[in-house]
Amino acid sequence: MHKKSFVVLAAILVVAAARAEIKVVVGYNDNDAASPAFKFQTVPPTSANNAATSAIFTIVDGEVDPNSGGVDKLNDGKLPEEADEPAENFFFADGSAGGRIQVDLKSVTEIRKVNSYSWHPNTRGPQVYKLYAADGTATNFNAAPKNGIPPESCGWTIIANVNTKPKSAGGGGQYCASIANSGGILGKYRYLLFDIATTERDDDFGNTFYSEINVVDVRAPVTTNGPADIPKDFTIKTDDGHCTITINTVKAPQLKDWAETKLAPVLAEWYPKISAMLASDGYVPPDHFKLTLKPMDGVAFTSGHNVVANSDWLEKELNGEAIGSLVHEEVHVVQQFKGNNPGWLVEGSADYIRWFKYDADKHGADMVWFRKRGKDFSPKYNDSYRITANFLNWVSEKYDPDIVCQLNAAMREGKYDDDLWKQFTGHALQDLGAAWKQEVMALIATPGK
């Protein structure tokens, strides 16, 4: 009896000793160093041919975000080219608590490592999950345990608890969690279960953008770590020295000279000006942001500290709106709003800085621009962009010169409310909009004005 107990205890100790050697090594590239190569100093890069390539990935529980790529994005061997490409990553729905993904390797495999890769400019970059494994032979084996069912109770073994969240807030960048056993293989398993949690619950956007999952078996060649093969980006400091601007033109080499000699000096000059115009108590604007020029749909977008712009459109507008459009995006970098703010005001306030501060000599042409919209043109204060910018300028000249700065401060704190307009001007938003429209329509109808 005692000998049998001793043997069992010894077996448990051996397992515990082996498990103690399982380590999670984290590779990290910050937003400035991240590149589509997904190369890290401390962990291997992704492999397009590994045991997960032909595996079956199944969502066991959890709701997939409609903007996410399918679960096949986790083993298709293709990586996102930018930090914020929802369709090239897999992630669970906004506001949800994550979910579970099962990986069926189709046969029992001697696993050396499991590597998971992710990339996002903000809190969706880090990874938080528990990894379980099973060979599928347990009598009570449940291949698809739903959330709330402890996998250990139905034939699964806990392999690792992964949490790559940095101690400081945010955590944007590129991550790899590499799970390995320094004493040998992780084990012989057919199934893996990723029990994925959110990185934060302060808002609805805490589900990680997972880019790829690799399962390295013992037959795979050993890969070596190395410095990231990062294309050379152009960097410039803002005129006040506070912010570093990085410009990537790898996919738009024809714009390299223009971006470095024409665009960069304007962005460097205007970043501190915009920061001063939109200052609020205790707020410090970002000390870096990255601009990537490449072919894409649309004109441009900003996500956190990253701006991406359509190089094809810019090339056609080099003598027109190219620089002004990127000053608009630079405003978004400074704004860093929280919460659900009205889109018309977000874009309108950025266009206010663009058209009435940066391009101040051009805003006088607004009436001509309005007239060209045709006889049926009927502007509304919440039409967004340049039209809302005109409305904001009208309110600032007629009622409160600080209206844009004050509304910006409220949106930055997630405290915007339509009642603020009456607080700052003495008039309700709808009444201001109606008065502005009446004046604009009268000017449009008056030749020469």
NUDOVO-628892 format. One record per residue (C-alpha): residue in one letter; x, y, z. Coordinates in steps of 0.02 Angstrom, whole numbers, plus 50000, padded with zeros to 5 digits. Layout:
<recs>
+---------+-------+-------+-------+
| residuo |  east | north |    up |
+---------+-------+-------+-------+
|       A |     X |     Y |     Z |
...
+---------+-------+-------+-------+
</recs>
This chain:
<recs>
+---------+-------+-------+-------+
| residuo |  east | north |    up |
+---------+-------+-------+-------+
|       M | 50000 | 50000 | 50000 |
|       H | 50133 | 50122 | 50049 |
|       K | 50243 | 50073 | 49902 |
|       K | 50099 | 50102 | 49783 |
|       S | 50064 | 50271 | 49860 |
|       F | 50248 | 50312 | 49847 |
|       V | 50251 | 50267 | 49663 |
|       V | 50100 | 50377 | 49629 |
|       L | 50177 | 50519 | 49727 |
|       A | 50340 | 50497 | 49634 |
|       A | 50248 | 50505 | 49469 |
|       I | 50162 | 50664 | 49522 |
|       L | 50328 | 50739 | 49572 |
|       V | 50405 | 50692 | 49405 |
|       V | 50260 | 50774 | 49314 |
|       A | 50274 | 50926 | 49424 |
|       A | 50460 | 50937 | 49393 |
|       A | 50435 | 50922 | 49207 |
|       R | 50295 | 51051 | 49210 |
|       A | 50405 | 51169 | 49310 |
|       E | 50521 | 51176 | 49160 |
|       I | 50385 | 51239 | 49045 |
|       K | 50418 | 51422 | 49012 |
|       V | 50332 | 51559 | 48916 |
|       V | 50457 | 51671 | 48828 |
|       V | 50384 | 51833 | 48764 |
|       G | 50444 | 51923 | 48609 |
|       Y | 50393 | 52105 | 48591 |
|       N | 50413 | 52243 | 48462 |
|       D | 50342 | 52412 | 48506 |
|       N | 50237 | 52507 | 48380 |
|       D | 50389 | 52590 | 48303 |
|       A | 50490 | 52430 | 48285 |
|       A | 50349 | 52315 | 48228 |
|       S | 50351 | 52260 | 48046 |
|       P | 50259 | 52131 | 47938 |
|       A | 50412 | 52018 | 47958 |
|       F | 50358 | 51975 | 48137 |
|       K | 50538 | 51950 | 48191 |
|       F | 50589 | 51961 | 48373 |
|       Q | 50750 | 51962 | 48473 |
|       T | 50700 | 51824 | 48594 |
|       V | 50581 | 51707 | 48502 |
|       P | 50568 | 51627 | 48330 |
|       P | 50477 | 51712 | 48186 |
|       T | 50320 | 51633 | 48118 |
|       S | 50330 | 51480 | 48007 |
|       A | 50214 | 51454 | 47859 |
|       N | 50237 | 51265 | 47874 |
|       N | 50211 | 51192 | 48047 |
|       A | 50101 | 51063 | 48131 |
|       A | 49959 | 51189 | 48144 |
|       T | 49959 | 51226 | 47957 |
|       S | 49849 | 51076 | 47916 |
|       A | 49761 | 51072 | 48085 |
|       I | 49576 | 51106 | 48109 |
|       F | 49537 | 51262 | 48211 |
|       T | 49364 | 51265 | 48290 |
|       I | 49278 | 51395 | 48397 |
|       V | 49218 | 51302 | 48551 |
|       D | 49136 | 51451 | 48634 |
|       G | 49128 | 51638 | 48612 |
|       E | 49062 | 51760 | 48483 |
|       V | 49173 | 51809 | 48337 |
|       D | 49181 | 51994 | 48300 |
|       P | 49100 | 52035 | 48131 |
|       N | 49254 | 52137 | 48082 |
|       S | 49371 | 51993 | 48122 |
|       G | 49444 | 51875 | 47995 |
|       G | 49389 | 51694 | 48011 |
|       V | 49470 | 51572 | 48130 |
|       D | 49570 | 51509 | 47980 |
|       K | 49673 | 51669 | 47995 |
|       L | 49763 | 51582 | 48138 |
|       N | 49846 | 51453 | 48027 |
|       D | 49842 | 51521 | 47850 |
|       G | 50026 | 51571 | 47853 |
|       K | 49981 | 51750 | 47808 |
|       L | 50021 | 51894 | 47924 |
|       P | 49946 | 52069 | 47935 |
|       E | 50046 | 52208 | 47855 |
|       E | 49989 | 52343 | 47976 |
|       A | 49953 | 52358 | 48161 |
|       D | 49766 | 52381 | 48140 |
|       E | 49702 | 52261 | 48007 |
|       P | 49547 | 52178 | 48082 |
|       A | 49511 | 52066 | 47932 |
|       E | 49688 | 51992 | 47939 |
|       N | 49672 | 51940 | 48122 |
|       F | 49555 | 51836 | 48226 |
|       F | 49471 | 51912 | 48380 |
|       F | 49315 | 51889 | 48484 |
|       A | 49172 | 52014 | 48481 |
|       D | 49186 | 52186 | 48558 |
|       G | 49119 | 52187 | 48734 |
|       S | 49130 | 51998 | 48754 |
|       A | 49239 | 51907 | 48880 |
|       G | 49339 | 51810 | 48752 |
|       G | 49311 | 51626 | 48713 |
|       R | 49388 | 51457 | 48678 |
|       I | 49470 | 51387 | 48522 |
|       Q | 49510 | 51203 | 48493 |
|       V | 49652 | 51147 | 48379 |
|       D | 49644 | 50970 | 48311 |
|       L | 49813 | 50915 | 48246 |
|       K | 49726 | 50760 | 48173 |
|       S | 49847 | 50639 | 48256 |
|       V | 49950 | 50628 | 48416 |
|       T | 50102 | 50740 | 48390 |
|       E | 50262 | 50765 | 48488 |
|       I | 50254 | 50951 | 48517 |
|       R | 50411 | 51052 | 48547 |
|       K | 50336 | 51227 | 48553 |
|       V | 50175 | 51324 | 48536 |
|       N | 50196 | 51502 | 48474 |
|       S | 50056 | 51630 | 48465 |
|       Y | 50074 | 51797 | 48375 |
|       S | 49973 | 51957 | 48389 |
|       W | 49982 | 52138 | 48332 |
|       H | 49881 | 52293 | 48374 |
|       P | 49927 | 52475 | 48411 |
|       N | 49837 | 52477 | 48579 |
|       T | 49767 | 52361 | 48712 |
|       R | 49720 | 52225 | 48586 |
|       G | 49903 | 52185 | 48562 |
|       P | 49946 | 52085 | 48720 |
|       Q | 49893 | 51904 | 48743 |
|       V | 49802 | 51828 | 48892 |
|       Y | 49753 | 51644 | 48883 |
|       K | 49771 | 51472 | 48961 |
|       L | 49835 | 51331 | 48851 |
|       Y | 49771 | 51155 | 48880 |
|       A | 49818 | 50995 | 48787 |
|       A | 49748 | 50819 | 48770 |
|       D | 49783 | 50660 | 48674 |
|       G | 49597 | 50621 | 48669 |
|       T | 49607 | 50451 | 48752 |
|       A | 49534 | 50493 | 48924 |
|       T | 49371 | 50401 | 48957 |
|       N | 49285 | 50564 | 49006 |
|       F | 49364 | 50666 | 48866 |
|       N | 49262 | 50815 | 48808 |
|       A | 49341 | 50886 | 48650 |
|       A | 49242 | 51048 | 48660 |
|       P | 49215 | 51106 | 48840 |
|       K | 49112 | 51265 | 48844 |
|       N | 49156 | 51417 | 48947 |
|       G | 49131 | 51377 | 49131 |
|       I | 49178 | 51193 | 49114 |
|       P | 49351 | 51165 | 49189 |
|       P | 49451 | 51076 | 49051 |
|       E | 49547 | 50979 | 49185 |
|       S | 49384 | 50893 | 49231 |
|       C | 49361 | 50816 | 49059 |
|       G | 49527 | 50748 | 49000 |
|       W | 49631 | 50904 | 48971 |
|       T | 49801 | 50950 | 49046 |
|       I | 49848 | 51130 | 49084 |
|       I | 50008 | 51173 | 48991 |
|       A | 50036 | 51359 | 49021 |
|       N | 49957 | 51519 | 49082 |
|       V | 50003 | 51658 | 48961 |
|       N | 49992 | 51843 | 49003 |
|       T | 50099 | 51963 | 48902 |
|       K | 50018 | 52122 | 48968 |
|       P | 50147 | 52254 | 49014 |
|       K | 50143 | 52332 | 49186 |
|       S | 50108 | 52503 | 49113 |
|       A | 49942 | 52547 | 49031 |
|       G | 49915 | 52519 | 48847 |
|       G | 50028 | 52384 | 48780 |
|       G | 50013 | 52416 | 48595 |
|       G | 50136 | 52327 | 48482 |
|       Q | 50181 | 52157 | 48415 |
|       Y | 50190 | 52003 | 48528 |
|       C | 50242 | 51822 | 48521 |
|       A | 50214 | 51703 | 48666 |
|       S | 50326 | 51551 | 48642 |
|       I | 50283 | 51404 | 48755 |
|       A | 50418 | 51271 | 48771 |
|       N | 50491 | 51144 | 48891 |
|       S | 50676 | 51176 | 48920 |
|       G | 50696 | 50994 | 48969 |
|       G | 50621 | 50921 | 48811 |
|       I | 50454 | 50913 | 48722 |
|       L | 50293 | 50990 | 48788 |
|       G | 50210 | 50821 | 48767 |
|       K | 50122 | 50705 | 48647 |
|       Y | 49951 | 50777 | 48608 |
|       R | 49821 | 50781 | 48471 |
|       Y | 49716 | 50925 | 48536 |
|       L | 49754 | 51099 | 48602 |
|       L | 49629 | 51214 | 48686 |
|       F | 49657 | 51402 | 48697 |
|       D | 49551 | 51478 | 48836 |
|       I | 49565 | 51661 | 48785 |
|       A | 49527 | 51809 | 48898 |
|       T | 49521 | 51995 | 48867 |
|       T | 49668 | 52110 | 48902 |
|       E | 49558 | 52240 | 48989 |
|       R | 49375 | 52279 | 49026 |
|       D | 49384 | 52468 | 49041 |
|       D | 49296 | 52477 | 48873 |
|       D | 49230 | 52357 | 48742 |
|       F | 49394 | 52343 | 48648 |
|       G | 49497 | 52220 | 48747 |
|       N | 49496 | 52064 | 48637 |
|       T | 49668 | 52028 | 48565 |
|       F | 49703 | 52031 | 48378 |
|       Y | 49779 | 51857 | 48356 |
|       S | 49877 | 51848 | 48193 |
|       E | 49944 | 51670 | 48189 |
|       I | 49969 | 51514 | 48295 |
|       N | 50114 | 51394 | 48261 |
|       V | 50131 | 51219 | 48333 |
|       V | 50311 | 51159 | 48313 |
|       D | 50335 | 50970 | 48318 |
|       V | 50499 | 50880 | 48355 |
|       R | 50531 | 50846 | 48171 |
|       A | 50535 | 51030 | 48126 |
|       P | 50707 | 51110 | 48104 |
|       V | 50762 | 51217 | 48250 |
|       T | 50745 | 51401 | 48207 |
|       T | 50858 | 51532 | 48280 |
|       N | 50808 | 51700 | 48348 |
|       G | 50880 | 51855 | 48273 |
|       P | 50859 | 52042 | 48263 |
|       A | 50705 | 52100 | 48173 |
|       D | 50728 | 52134 | 47989 |
|       I | 50648 | 52305 | 47995 |
|       P | 50642 | 52417 | 47843 |
|       K | 50724 | 52586 | 47870 |
|       D | 50594 | 52716 | 47913 |
|       F | 50616 | 52903 | 47907 |
|       T | 50603 | 52991 | 48076 |
|       I | 50590 | 53173 | 48122 |
|       K | 50569 | 53264 | 48287 |
|       T | 50431 | 53392 | 48308 |
|       D | 50488 | 53572 | 48321 |
|       D | 50469 | 53569 | 48510 |
|       G | 50566 | 53406 | 48525 |
|       H | 50422 | 53320 | 48615 |
|       C | 50365 | 53196 | 48482 |
|       T | 50453 | 53080 | 48360 |
|       I | 50364 | 53055 | 48194 |
|       T | 50405 | 52897 | 48096 |
|       I | 50360 | 52886 | 47912 |
|       N | 50359 | 52721 | 47818 |
|       T | 50356 | 52726 | 47627 |
|       V | 50412 | 52547 | 47592 |
|       K | 50254 | 52515 | 47491 |
|       A | 50253 | 52688 | 47413 |
|       P | 50435 | 52721 | 47364 |
|       Q | 50379 | 52851 | 47237 |
|       L | 50323 | 52961 | 47383 |
|       K | 50481 | 52943 | 47486 |
|       D | 50560 | 53108 | 47436 |
|       W | 50396 | 53204 | 47451 |
|       A | 50359 | 53127 | 47620 |
|       E | 50531 | 53170 | 47690 |
|       T | 50557 | 53343 | 47616 |
|       K | 50380 | 53414 | 47600 |
|       L | 50265 | 53322 | 47718 |
|       A | 50376 | 53285 | 47868 |
|       P | 50426 | 53467 | 47902 |
|       V | 50242 | 53520 | 47903 |
|       L | 50193 | 53382 | 48024 |
|       A | 50343 | 53424 | 48135 |
|       E | 50294 | 53608 | 48138 |
|       W | 50108 | 53582 | 48166 |
|       Y | 50109 | 53445 | 48298 |
|       P | 50154 | 53565 | 48441 |
|       K | 50034 | 53696 | 48370 |
|       I | 49890 | 53572 | 48369 |
|       S | 49938 | 53513 | 48543 |
|       A | 49928 | 53692 | 48607 |
|       M | 49761 | 53723 | 48520 |
|       L | 49686 | 53567 | 48597 |
|       A | 49768 | 53572 | 48768 |
|       S | 49674 | 53510 | 48921 |
|       D | 49717 | 53497 | 49105 |
|       G | 49843 | 53360 | 49144 |
|       Y | 49848 | 53293 | 48967 |
|       V | 50013 | 53256 | 48881 |
|       P | 50002 | 53219 | 48694 |
|       P | 50084 | 53060 | 48627 |
|       D | 50273 | 53070 | 48612 |
|       H | 50276 | 52968 | 48452 |
|       F | 50167 | 52917 | 48307 |
|       K | 50193 | 52821 | 48146 |
|       L | 50130 | 52864 | 47973 |
|       T | 50125 | 52726 | 47842 |
|       L | 50094 | 52765 | 47658 |
|       K | 50030 | 52621 | 47553 |
|       P | 49897 | 52578 | 47424 |
|       M | 49729 | 52549 | 47510 |
|       D | 49545 | 52593 | 47503 |
|       G | 49488 | 52764 | 47563 |
|       V | 49600 | 52912 | 47602 |
|       A | 49673 | 52886 | 47776 |
|       F | 49633 | 52830 | 47952 |
|       T | 49708 | 52848 | 48125 |
|       S | 49711 | 52716 | 48261 |
|       G | 49798 | 52763 | 48422 |
|       H | 49975 | 52815 | 48376 |
|       N | 49965 | 52748 | 48198 |
|       V | 49910 | 52838 | 48040 |
|       V | 49889 | 52745 | 47876 |
|       A | 49860 | 52841 | 47714 |
|       N | 49819 | 52791 | 47535 |
|       S | 49975 | 52823 | 47432 |
|       D | 49878 | 52814 | 47267 |
|       W | 49761 | 52953 | 47322 |
|       L | 49902 | 53058 | 47395 |
|       E | 50000 | 53046 | 47233 |
|       K | 49855 | 53125 | 47140 |
|       E | 49839 | 53263 | 47270 |
|       L | 50022 | 53314 | 47296 |
|       N | 49980 | 53490 | 47238 |
|       G | 49808 | 53486 | 47316 |
|       E | 49744 | 53409 | 47478 |
|       A | 49880 | 53283 | 47517 |
|       I | 49968 | 53375 | 47658 |
|       G | 49809 | 53450 | 47728 |
|       S | 49728 | 53278 | 47740 |
|       L | 49874 | 53215 | 47845 |
|       V | 49869 | 53368 | 47957 |
|       H | 49689 | 53313 | 47988 |
|       E | 49751 | 53140 | 48040 |
|       E | 49885 | 53219 | 48149 |
|       V | 49746 | 53307 | 48243 |
|       H | 49671 | 53136 | 48283 |
|       V | 49838 | 53080 | 48355 |
|       V | 49836 | 53229 | 48473 |
|       Q | 49651 | 53209 | 48516 |
|       Q | 49658 | 53030 | 48587 |
|       F | 49472 | 53028 | 48626 |
|       K | 49387 | 52905 | 48744 |
|       G | 49212 | 52835 | 48741 |
|       N | 49077 | 52848 | 48608 |
|       N | 49090 | 53024 | 48542 |
|       P | 48985 | 53085 | 48395 |
|       G | 49079 | 53047 | 48234 |
|       W | 49025 | 53209 | 48151 |
|       L | 49108 | 53309 | 48290 |
|       V | 49265 | 53201 | 48294 |
|       E | 49294 | 53226 | 48108 |
|       G | 49228 | 53403 | 48105 |
|       S | 49344 | 53462 | 48243 |
|       A | 49494 | 53387 | 48152 |
|       D | 49440 | 53472 | 47991 |
|       Y | 49418 | 53634 | 48088 |
|       I | 49603 | 53632 | 48131 |
|       R | 49645 | 53580 | 47954 |
|       W | 49540 | 53710 | 47859 |
|       F | 49529 | 53855 | 47981 |
|       K | 49702 | 53849 | 48060 |
|       Y | 49824 | 53757 | 47945 |
|       D | 49737 | 53804 | 47782 |
|       A | 49668 | 53967 | 47851 |
|       D | 49700 | 54057 | 47686 |
|       K | 49584 | 53934 | 47597 |
|       H | 49433 | 53929 | 47710 |
|       G | 49369 | 54091 | 47634 |
|       A | 49327 | 53989 | 47481 |
|       D | 49197 | 53890 | 47578 |
|       M | 49051 | 53985 | 47504 |
|       V | 49114 | 53947 | 47329 |
|       W | 49137 | 53766 | 47381 |
|       F | 48961 | 53763 | 47454 |
|       R | 48885 | 53838 | 47296 |
|       K | 48967 | 53703 | 47190 |
|       R | 48869 | 53571 | 47285 |
|       G | 48715 | 53618 | 47182 |
|       K | 48546 | 53699 | 47208 |
|       D | 48483 | 53558 | 47318 |
|       F | 48627 | 53576 | 47442 |
|       S | 48559 | 53594 | 47618 |
|       P | 48701 | 53590 | 47746 |
|       K | 48676 | 53526 | 47923 |
|       Y | 48791 | 53558 | 48070 |
|       N | 48818 | 53371 | 48091 |
|       D | 48864 | 53334 | 47910 |
|       S | 49043 | 53305 | 47972 |
|       Y | 49213 | 53352 | 47902 |
|       R | 49223 | 53521 | 47813 |
|       I | 49040 | 53565 | 47836 |
|       T | 49046 | 53537 | 48024 |
|       A | 49213 | 53628 | 48025 |
|       N | 49124 | 53779 | 47951 |
|       F | 48991 | 53767 | 48086 |
|       L | 49123 | 53757 | 48222 |
|       N | 49211 | 53909 | 48153 |
|       W | 49047 | 54005 | 48150 |
|       V | 49011 | 53961 | 48332 |
|       S | 49189 | 54006 | 48385 |
|       E | 49180 | 54177 | 48300 |
|       K | 49004 | 54218 | 48358 |
|       Y | 48997 | 54144 | 48533 |
|       D | 49151 | 54060 | 48607 |
|       P | 49327 | 54063 | 48531 |
|       D | 49375 | 53913 | 48641 |
|       I | 49227 | 53802 | 48592 |
|       V | 49330 | 53675 | 48494 |
|       C | 49461 | 53659 | 48632 |
|       Q | 49327 | 53638 | 48766 |
|       L | 49229 | 53508 | 48668 |
|       N | 49392 | 53418 | 48630 |
|       A | 49435 | 53410 | 48816 |
|       A | 49263 | 53336 | 48854 |
|       M | 49280 | 53203 | 48718 |
|       R | 49456 | 53162 | 48777 |
|       E | 49385 | 53123 | 48949 |
|       G | 49234 | 53030 | 48879 |
|       K | 49118 | 53163 | 48951 |
|       Y | 49043 | 53242 | 48796 |
|       D | 48859 | 53286 | 48804 |
|       D | 48752 | 53396 | 48689 |
|       D | 48709 | 53504 | 48840 |
|       L | 48888 | 53570 | 48837 |
|       W | 48844 | 53682 | 48691 |
|       K | 48718 | 53778 | 48796 |
|       Q | 48842 | 53785 | 48939 |
|       F | 48977 | 53861 | 48829 |
|       T | 48871 | 53971 | 48715 |
|       G | 48703 | 53996 | 48801 |
|       H | 48614 | 53911 | 48655 |
|       A | 48558 | 53734 | 48621 |
|       L | 48652 | 53638 | 48486 |
|       Q | 48500 | 53622 | 48372 |
|       D | 48465 | 53809 | 48386 |
|       L | 48646 | 53850 | 48343 |
|       G | 48638 | 53732 | 48195 |
|       A | 48479 | 53812 | 48129 |
|       A | 48547 | 53989 | 48146 |
|       W | 48710 | 53941 | 48060 |
|       K | 48618 | 53857 | 47917 |
|       Q | 48506 | 54007 | 47890 |
|       E | 48658 | 54120 | 47878 |
|       V | 48752 | 54001 | 47762 |
|       M | 48603 | 53983 | 47644 |
|       A | 48584 | 54172 | 47637 |
|       L | 48768 | 54192 | 47593 |
|       I | 48760 | 54056 | 47461 |
|       A | 48611 | 54145 | 47381 |
|       T | 48701 | 54312 | 47379 |
|       P | 48819 | 54330 | 47230 |
|       G | 48995 | 54388 | 47270 |
|       K | 48987 | 54342 | 47454 |
+---------+-------+-------+-------+
</recs>
